[in-house]
Amino acid sequence: MKLFALFFLALVLVGRAEAQEKAGATAQPSPALAATDANGQPIATQIYSDEASFDTEKRIGIFSGHVRVFDPRFNIQSDKLTVYIHKEEGEGLERAIAEGHVGVVRDKPDPKGGPAEKAVGLAEKAVYTSSDGNVVLTGSPRVQQGLDTHVATSSDTVMILNQDGHLRTHGPSRTEIRQDSTKDKKGKPSPGVEKKKS
């Protein structure tokens, strides 16, 4: 299966190289060009599964059984994953649909430059689109960010995790807000918390 993941990645890179040759040496990069990391290198998506099939003409890959996706933009695990690769430009992942026992992890950058906070989403289905960077969770979704958890109270509720780790919810839900410790940042007991006397 690792071999298939490498073949899949090679196919995407070959398609990208062909698209660059067709564009010519003086052409400017397309705004829809595949995402790159901080060093300008193309982002590599690694997909592991028990079974996989790929239609090179339609540029669709279907992965099933213990699916795990590792991508700098997100990590996903699911029972099944269908990926759509950009057809005309050969520029990598266009859309991914994860189904069955879906888990998604995204980083929410700290605006002050500190370590990123993880956003962990659980649902029956997740759809990632590269054009906007959103992950749309459906099927009784729930998302935990830090200590706080946002839970759908209807199976019809939709939660959207954007590429910056922000969450939007459409439909009924509840939010569970937890406090990290019994002391505030100045070391004083938080209101309502009493010290035990010995």
C-alpha positions, 0 to 999 in steps of 0.5 A: 500500500505504501508503494501505491501511495508513492505511485499516486504521489509520482502521478501527481508530480508527473502531471504537474511537470507536464502542465509546467512544460505546456505553460512555457518557461515565461508563463507566470504561475497560476493562482490555483497552483498547488500549495507549497510549504514555507520553503516553496516546496510542493506539499506532499500528501501521503495516503495509507490504506488497506485497498486502493484503486485509481482511474488515471483518465478521471484522475480519481483515487478511491482508498478503503480500509484503515485510511490515513492521510498525512498532509501539512494542511490536515490529517484525516483518518476514515473508512473510505477516502475518495480523492479528486486530482486537478484534471487540466493543470495536474496540480495536485489535490482538488477535493477529498471526501472521507466517509465512515468514522472520520477524524480530522486534525487541523492546526489553528495558528497562534496569532502571537506566534506561539505553538498552534492549537489543534482542532480535532473534528469527528463526523461520519463524513468530511469534505476538503476542498483546496480552493477554499481550504475548508473541511466540511463535517457532516453526520453528527459532527463534533469539534474539540479546540483546546479544552472546549468542545462543540457538539452537534445536537442534530444529525443535520448540523454542519460544521466547517473548519477553515484553513486557519482553524476557525470553526463555523456551525450551521444547525443546532449545537452545544458548546462545552467550555472548560477551564484549564486549572483552578487558578487564573493567570495571576496565580489567584484562585478562580471565582467559585473555587475554594481552597481546602483547609487542612 
